[in-house]
Amino acid sequence: MSPKPPAKPTAPTAPAASTVSRNARIAWYAGLAVLGVLVGTAGALVQAAWLPLGLILALLATAGLFYGGMRATGTQVGVAVGGVGWLVAVILLSLGRPEGDGVFGGGVGELLYLFGGMAIAVMCTTLSRLSRPTP
């Protein structure tokens, strides 16, 4: 009888682990898109209510969404997905209705909110990638 070679350890299947990670990432992105629409809508309503403080509050919420999206997902895609949701809400609210009703009246505060939010999104997107923790 010759000695048996040692059994090779079997590695866990990689597709199952990557599927969970992929599904979780898709759920994060969908949640960030919905959160972007909500933050954009709330910011559009708040920024004109108390002009200097409402605008600052709306821009802080926008910055929190974008930076939080980057921290939650670890990539710049998290910022972009939240930014797309925010931009869709702001653009749809700025179009108004045929009767003339609209959320944005066309003042300086609305322009600062729109361009400030886009500038914050670009700043958060161009931040360096987060370092991965070592195991």
Secondary structure, 3 states (H helix, E strand, C coil): CCCCCCCCCCCCCHHHHHHHHHHHHHHHHHHHHHHHHHHHHHHHHHCCCCHHHHHHHHHHHHHHHHHHHHHHHCCHHHHHHHHHHHHHHHHHHHHCCCCCCCCCCCCHHHHHHHHHHHHHHHHHHCCCCCCCCCC
